[in-house]
Structure formats: C-alpha cells, structure tokens
Amino acid sequence: MNVFDIVDKSGRKIRLPKKSWTHITTTHREMANYLEEIKETLIRPLKIIQHTKKENLCFYYTYQKHRKNPEKYLKVLVKYLNGEGFVITSQFVRHIR
C-alpha cells in the first residue's frame, strides 16, 4: 500500500510506500507534518543530485524558508528500480550535498 503515487519533474513515477512513511515519521518525527512538502519536493525540486556511487539513487531538495531551524532544506531520497522510483527516506538538512 502506498501513501501517494506521483510523477516527478522529469516524468518518472515515484511512490511513497506505507513502510517508508512509517520509517520517516518514526526516525525523523518532525517530518510527520510535511507530507505535502515531500510531494512538492519531488514535483518541483530546487535540485536533483544523483548518488555518486549508486546510479539508482537520487536526492531531491527544496528550500523551506518558513523553518526557524538551521536545517532549511528538505531532502528526499528516492531509489529507482525498473524505471519507477520509491521514497526511501526524507529529512531536513542544512546544506545541499
């Protein structure tokens, strides 16, 4: 079961499995209120960076200016298999890397 299915900026299908959402909200509790922002990060990212060692992993970033914390970038990690992606995790970070 998926929390959502969307098409990203480049036209690829990405899903957020319930298992990944549970991981995100238990590991990074502040993310529980940012489901829509995760979708927006995939649809309209500020930047997409491919993992340097694993070609099937990509980091999607957006800037969250309303956050008071130093961690203002929302990072979403997506893994691609057979042309479709699924969210592995998401968290706030200080910098795009």
N, C-alpha and C positions, 0 to 999 in steps of 0.2 A: 504494500500500500504506500502511495506517495502523498506527501503533504502538498506538493504542487508539481506541475509539469509546465515548462515554459520553453520559448525559443530565444536563444541568446542573440546578441548583437550581430554575430556572424552567421546566423541562421541554423545553428546547431540546437538540437533538442537537449534540454537538461531537466533532470528531475531531482527532487529532494525527497529521498526515501524517509519514511517514518523513523527508521532506526537511526539515520544520520541526524534528524531533527532532535531525537531524544539525546543523542551524544552531545550535540551542540548546546542544548539547553541545560544539561547537567554539568558539562565541563566548563562552559562559558555562560554562566547564569544570566549575565546582562543581555545576552542575545535573545532571550525569550520574547522580548517586546520588539524585535527587529525583523520579523518575518518578511514584511513588505519591502524593507530596505535590502534584504538579501535578494529578493526578486529583482528589484531595481538595479542592483549591482551587476546582475547577470545580463539584464536587458540593456542597460546604459552605463557600462563601466567607464571609469576615468582611464583605466589602463588594464590590459590583459598581459600577463607575463607567463611564458611557458617555463616550466621547471627545467633547470639546467641539465639534469641527469635523466629525468624520466619524461619522455616526449608526450606521454598520455596524461600528464598533469598540468593544469593551468591555474594561475592565481588571478582572480578578478578583484579590482579595487574601486572603491568610490570614497570621496571625501565627505565626511559627516560634520558639517560646520557647526551644527547645533550642540554637539557634545562638549561638555566642560572639561572632560578628561584630556590628557595629552594624546591618548590613543584616538585619533580622529579619523583614521582610515579603516573602512570596513573591508576585510579581506575574506574572500570566499574561495575555497579550494575545490576544484572540480576535476574528476577523473573521467577520461573518455575511454569507452570500450565499444568496439563495433560501430563507431560513428555517433554514438549517443553518450551524453555525459550525465554524471550524477554528483551531487554535492557531497563531499566527504566531511568538511567542517567549515566553520566560519567564526571569525573573531575580530575584535578591534586591535589595531596595531598603530604604532607611532609613525612608521615610515613605509613607503613602498619599496619592496626589495625584489 
